[in-house]
Amino acid sequence: MACTVTPKVFLVVLTFIFWGVAAGLIYVGSWVYKEFNHFEELTEAIHTLVPATVMIGAGIFFIILGLLGCVGACKEQKCLLGMYFTLLLVILLGLMVAAVLGYVYRSDIEEGVKKNLKKGFQDYGKNGSSVITDEINFMQENLQCCGMDNYTDWLNTDWHSKHPTESYPTSCCPEQNCTASVYNQGCYQLLRDQFVGHLAVIGGVAASVAIVQILGMACACLLICHKRTETPYIGLTSPEHMRV
């Protein structure tokens, strides 16, 4: 009885875990999208959206998968359990692909951030570049940084040529008060670390989810291989049950 009940109960419990995992995957993927939108014009780090998209898709699948696994476990329907196992395997492979893509795109992200950020500082304040200007201001205020490597980088920009009396924008200063202090750290390293950190989060989540998936696949296999104990049918007309 224990061999029959334990995998079934455990698979039902995993259903609720899968729904929690689904919420986590969708949240992490959406968070990466949200963070990217703040710096869309400043970076070519769109590669981070590839694994993030995979994670959101996997989260949606997990919602459906949890329901499928719960019904299949309670009814011990081998067809549903087979579908459950197959979908788990597909999602597992998908998350592995997301992790690999994250690692492969690491160098592309660093180069993309450096190239577009440098161009963004040169386009700061120009006509038709209001989006870039807003994103640089947002970046410097939120990351508490100034310039590419430090605040002196602003002295070599077109913006400084038009504003020779100002060494850097007010977004380089705490609460935009430049009479007190200025952020000393450059923005490139912070922004690069932020996007590379997205990939680290994606990789960590994918590894954690893989463990849960393997447990679910093992339980599904146990239930699929389990044979129900059925009471044999004995007809009323069987000779051994006939009265003399």
KEZASE-194602 format. One record per residue (C-alpha): residue in three letters; chain; x, y, z. Coordinates in steps of 0.2 Angstrom, whole numbers, plus 2048, in hexadecimal, padded with zeros to 3 digits. Layout:
<rs>
+------+-----+-----+-----+-----+
: type : mol :   x :   y :   z :
+------+-----+-----+-----+-----+
:  Ala :   A :   X :   Y :   Z :
...
+------+-----+-----+-----+-----+
</rs>
This chain:
<rs>
+------+-----+-----+-----+-----+
: type : mol :   x :   y :   z :
+------+-----+-----+-----+-----+
:  Met :   A : 800 : 800 : 800 :
:  Ala :   A : 80E : 80C : 804 :
:  Cys :   A : 816 : 80A : 7F3 :
:  Thr :   A : 806 : 80E : 7EB :
:  Val :   A : 801 : 81D : 7F6 :
:  Thr :   A : 811 : 826 : 7F8 :
:  Pro :   A : 815 : 82A : 7E6 :
:  Lys :   A : 803 : 82F : 7E3 :
:  Val :   A : 802 : 83B : 7F3 :
:  Phe :   A : 814 : 842 : 7EF :
:  Leu :   A : 80E : 846 : 7DD :
:  Val :   A : 7FF : 84F : 7E3 :
:  Val :   A : 80A : 859 : 7EF :
:  Leu :   A : 816 : 85D : 7E0 :
:  Thr :   A : 807 : 864 : 7D7 :
:  Phe :   A : 806 : 872 : 7E3 :
:  Ile :   A : 819 : 874 : 7E3 :
:  Phe :   A : 818 : 875 : 7D0 :
:  Trp :   A : 80B : 883 : 7D1 :
:  Gly :   A : 816 : 88C : 7DD :
:  Val :   A : 825 : 889 : 7D1 :
:  Ala :   A : 81A : 890 : 7C2 :
:  Ala :   A : 816 : 8A0 : 7CC :
:  Gly :   A : 829 : 8A1 : 7CF :
:  Leu :   A : 82E : 89E : 7BD :
:  Ile :   A : 822 : 8AB : 7B6 :
:  Tyr :   A : 827 : 8B8 : 7C3 :
:  Val :   A : 83A : 8B6 : 7C0 :
:  Gly :   A : 837 : 8B6 : 7AD :
:  Ser :   A : 82C : 8C6 : 7AE :
:  Trp :   A : 838 : 8CE : 7BA :
:  Val :   A : 846 : 8CC : 7AD :
:  Tyr :   A : 83B : 8D4 : 7A0 :
:  Lys :   A : 837 : 8E2 : 7AB :
:  Glu :   A : 849 : 8E6 : 7B0 :
:  Phe :   A : 84E : 8E5 : 79D :
:  Asn :   A : 840 : 8F2 : 799 :
:  His :   A : 849 : 8FF : 7A4 :
:  Phe :   A : 859 : 8FD : 799 :
:  Glu :   A : 852 : 8F8 : 789 :
:  Glu :   A : 85B : 906 : 77F :
:  Leu :   A : 86B : 905 : 788 :
:  Thr :   A : 86F : 8F2 : 786 :
:  Glu :   A : 86F : 8E4 : 779 :
:  Ala :   A : 86C : 8D8 : 787 :
:  Ile :   A : 85C : 8D2 : 77F :
:  His :   A : 864 : 8C1 : 780 :
:  Thr :   A : 85E : 8C0 : 792 :
:  Leu :   A : 84C : 8C0 : 78C :
:  Val :   A : 84F : 8AF : 783 :
:  Pro :   A : 851 : 8A5 : 793 :
:  Ala :   A : 844 : 8B0 : 79C :
:  Thr :   A : 837 : 8AC : 78F :
:  Val :   A : 83B : 899 : 791 :
:  Met :   A : 838 : 89B : 7A4 :
:  Ile :   A : 827 : 8A4 : 7A1 :
:  Gly :   A : 822 : 896 : 795 :
:  Ala :   A : 827 : 889 : 7A1 :
:  Gly :   A : 81D : 891 : 7AF :
:  Ile :   A : 80E : 891 : 7A5 :
:  Phe :   A : 811 : 87E : 7A1 :
:  Phe :   A : 813 : 87B : 7B3 :
:  Ile :   A : 802 : 881 : 7B7 :
:  Ile :   A : 7FA : 875 : 7AA :
:  Leu :   A : 806 : 867 : 7AF :
:  Gly :   A : 801 : 868 : 7C2 :
:  Leu :   A : 7EF : 865 : 7BE :
:  Leu :   A : 7F3 : 857 : 7B2 :
:  Gly :   A : 7FE : 84F : 7BF :
:  Cys :   A : 7F1 : 851 : 7CD :
:  Val :   A : 7E4 : 849 : 7C3 :
:  Gly :   A : 7EF : 83B : 7BC :
:  Ala :   A : 7F5 : 837 : 7CD :
:  Cys :   A : 7E4 : 836 : 7D6 :
:  Lys :   A : 7DD : 82C : 7C7 :
:  Glu :   A : 7ED : 822 : 7C4 :
:  Gln :   A : 7EA : 825 : 7B2 :
:  Lys :   A : 7F9 : 81F : 7A9 :
:  Cys :   A : 7F6 : 829 : 799 :
:  Leu :   A : 7F5 : 839 : 7A3 :
:  Leu :   A : 804 : 834 : 7AD :
:  Gly :   A : 80D : 830 : 79D :
:  Met :   A : 809 : 842 : 796 :
:  Tyr :   A : 80E : 849 : 7A7 :
:  Phe :   A : 81F : 840 : 7A6 :
:  Thr :   A : 822 : 846 : 794 :
:  Leu :   A : 81D : 858 : 797 :
:  Leu :   A : 829 : 858 : 7A7 :
:  Leu :   A : 837 : 852 : 79C :
:  Val :   A : 834 : 85F : 78E :
:  Ile :   A : 834 : 86D : 79B :
:  Leu :   A : 843 : 866 : 7A3 :
:  Leu :   A : 84C : 867 : 792 :
:  Gly :   A : 845 : 878 : 790 :
:  Leu :   A : 84C : 87F : 7A0 :
:  Met :   A : 85D : 876 : 79C :
:  Val :   A : 85D : 880 : 78B :
:  Ala :   A : 859 : 890 : 795 :
:  Ala :   A : 868 : 88D : 7A0 :
:  Val :   A : 874 : 889 : 792 :
:  Leu :   A : 86E : 899 : 788 :
:  Gly :   A : 870 : 8A3 : 798 :
:  Tyr :   A : 882 : 89E : 799 :
:  Val :   A : 886 : 89F : 786 :
:  Tyr :   A : 87E : 8B1 : 785 :
:  Arg :   A : 889 : 8B7 : 794 :
:  Ser :   A : 897 : 8BF : 78A :
:  Asp :   A : 88A : 8C6 : 77D :
:  Ile :   A : 881 : 8CF : 78B :
:  Glu :   A : 891 : 8D7 : 792 :
:  Glu :   A : 896 : 8DD : 781 :
:  Gly :   A : 884 : 8E3 : 77D :
:  Val :   A : 883 : 8ED : 78D :
:  Lys :   A : 894 : 8F5 : 78A :
:  Lys :   A : 891 : 8FA : 778 :
:  Asn :   A : 880 : 901 : 77A :
:  Leu :   A : 883 : 90A : 78B :
:  Lys :   A : 892 : 913 : 784 :
:  Lys :   A : 887 : 919 : 775 :
:  Gly :   A : 879 : 91D : 781 :
:  Phe :   A : 885 : 929 : 78B :
:  Gln :   A : 889 : 932 : 77A :
:  Asp :   A : 877 : 934 : 775 :
:  Tyr :   A : 872 : 93A : 786 :
:  Gly :   A : 868 : 94A : 785 :
:  Lys :   A : 867 : 94B : 772 :
:  Asn :   A : 857 : 94E : 769 :
:  Gly :   A : 84D : 93E : 765 :
:  Ser :   A : 856 : 935 : 773 :
:  Ser :   A : 84A : 938 : 781 :
:  Val :   A : 848 : 926 : 785 :
:  Ile :   A : 85B : 923 : 786 :
:  Thr :   A : 85C : 932 : 791 :
:  Asp :   A : 84F : 92C : 79D :
:  Glu :   A : 856 : 91B : 79E :
:  Ile :   A : 868 : 922 : 7A2 :
:  Asn :   A : 860 : 92D : 7AF :
:  Phe :   A : 856 : 91E : 7B6 :
:  Met :   A : 866 : 913 : 7B6 :
:  Gln :   A : 871 : 91F : 7BF :
:  Glu :   A : 864 : 923 : 7CC :
:  Asn :   A : 85F : 911 : 7D0 :
:  Leu :   A : 870 : 909 : 7CE :
:  Gln :   A : 878 : 918 : 7D7 :
:  Cys :   A : 886 : 91A : 7CA :
:  Cys :   A : 88D : 927 : 7BE :
:  Gly :   A : 895 : 926 : 7AD :
:  Met :   A : 89C : 916 : 7A4 :
:  Asp :   A : 8AA : 913 : 7B0 :
:  Asn :   A : 8A9 : 922 : 7BB :
:  Tyr :   A : 8A1 : 934 : 7BB :
:  Thr :   A : 8B0 : 93B : 7B1 :
:  Asp :   A : 8A9 : 932 : 7A2 :
:  Trp :   A : 89C : 93F : 7A0 :
:  Leu :   A : 8AA : 94C : 79C :
:  Asn :   A : 8AD : 943 : 78B :
:  Thr :   A : 89B : 943 : 785 :
:  Asp :   A : 891 : 94E : 77A :
:  Trp :   A : 886 : 953 : 788 :
:  His :   A : 894 : 95B : 792 :
:  Ser :   A : 899 : 965 : 782 :
:  Lys :   A : 888 : 96D : 782 :
:  His :   A : 888 : 96F : 795 :
:  Pro :   A : 89A : 974 : 799 :
:  Thr :   A : 896 : 97A : 7AA :
:  Glu :   A : 88F : 96A : 7AF :
:  Ser :   A : 89B : 95A : 7B2 :
:  Tyr :   A : 88D : 94D : 7B3 :
:  Pro :   A : 879 : 94D : 7B3 :
:  Thr :   A : 870 : 94E : 7C3 :
:  Ser :   A : 86B : 93C : 7C2 :
:  Cys :   A : 87D : 938 : 7C8 :
:  Cys :   A : 87A : 940 : 7D9 :
:  Pro :   A : 870 : 93A : 7E8 :
:  Glu :   A : 85F : 941 : 7E7 :
:  Gln :   A : 865 : 94B : 7D8 :
:  Asn :   A : 86F : 957 : 7E4 :
:  Cys :   A : 880 : 959 : 7DC :
:  Thr :   A : 886 : 965 : 7E9 :
:  Ala :   A : 888 : 957 : 7F6 :
:  Ser :   A : 890 : 948 : 7ED :
:  Val :   A : 890 : 93E : 7DD :
:  Tyr :   A : 88F : 92B : 7DA :
:  Asn :   A : 8A1 : 925 : 7D8 :
:  Gln :   A : 89E : 914 : 7D0 :
:  Gly :   A : 89C : 912 : 7BD :
:  Cys :   A : 88C : 90B : 7B6 :
:  Tyr :   A : 893 : 8FE : 7AA :
:  Gln :   A : 898 : 8F1 : 7B7 :
:  Leu :   A : 888 : 8F3 : 7C1 :
:  Leu :   A : 87D : 8F1 : 7B2 :
:  Arg :   A : 887 : 8E3 : 7AB :
:  Asp :   A : 886 : 8DA : 7BB :
:  Gln :   A : 874 : 8DC : 7BC :
:  Phe :   A : 870 : 8D4 : 7AB :
:  Val :   A : 87D : 8C6 : 7AE :
:  Gly :   A : 874 : 8C4 : 7BF :
:  His :   A : 864 : 8C1 : 7B6 :
:  Leu :   A : 86C : 8B2 : 7AE :
:  Ala :   A : 872 : 8AC : 7BF :
:  Val :   A : 861 : 8AD : 7C6 :
:  Ile :   A : 85A : 8A4 : 7B7 :
:  Gly :   A : 867 : 896 : 7B9 :
:  Gly :   A : 864 : 894 : 7CB :
:  Val :   A : 851 : 893 : 7C9 :
:  Ala :   A : 852 : 886 : 7BB :
:  Ala :   A : 85E : 87B : 7C5 :
:  Ser :   A : 852 : 87B : 7D4 :
:  Val :   A : 843 : 878 : 7C9 :
:  Ala :   A : 84C : 869 : 7C1 :
:  Ile :   A : 84D : 860 : 7D2 :
:  Val :   A : 83A : 862 : 7D4 :
:  Gln :   A : 837 : 85C : 7C3 :
:  Ile :   A : 842 : 84C : 7C5 :
:  Leu :   A : 838 : 848 : 7D4 :
:  Gly :   A : 828 : 84A : 7CB :
:  Met :   A : 82E : 83F : 7BD :
:  Ala :   A : 834 : 831 : 7C9 :
:  Cys :   A : 823 : 831 : 7D1 :
:  Ala :   A : 81A : 830 : 7C0 :
:  Cys :   A : 825 : 821 : 7BB :
:  Leu :   A : 820 : 818 : 7CC :
:  Leu :   A : 80E : 81B : 7C9 :
:  Ile :   A : 80F : 816 : 7B6 :
:  Cys :   A : 818 : 806 : 7BB :
:  His :   A : 80D : 802 : 7C9 :
:  Lys :   A : 800 : 7F4 : 7C6 :
:  Arg :   A : 7EF : 7F6 : 7CF :
:  Thr :   A : 7EA : 7E8 : 7DA :
:  Glu :   A : 7D9 : 7E3 : 7D3 :
:  Thr :   A : 7CD : 7D7 : 7DA :
:  Pro :   A : 7CA : 7C9 : 7CD :
:  Tyr :   A : 7B8 : 7C8 : 7C7 :
:  Ile :   A : 7B0 : 7B7 : 7CC :
:  Gly :   A : 79F : 7B4 : 7C3 :
:  Leu :   A : 790 : 7AE : 7CC :
:  Thr :   A : 78F : 79F : 7C1 :
:  Ser :   A : 7A1 : 798 : 7C6 :
:  Pro :   A : 7A0 : 786 : 7CB :
:  Glu :   A : 7A9 : 789 : 7DB :
:  His :   A : 79B : 796 : 7E0 :
:  Met :   A : 78C : 78B : 7DB :
:  Arg :   A : 782 : 783 : 7E9 :
:  Val :   A : 77F : 770 : 7E9 :
+------+-----+-----+-----+-----+
</rs>
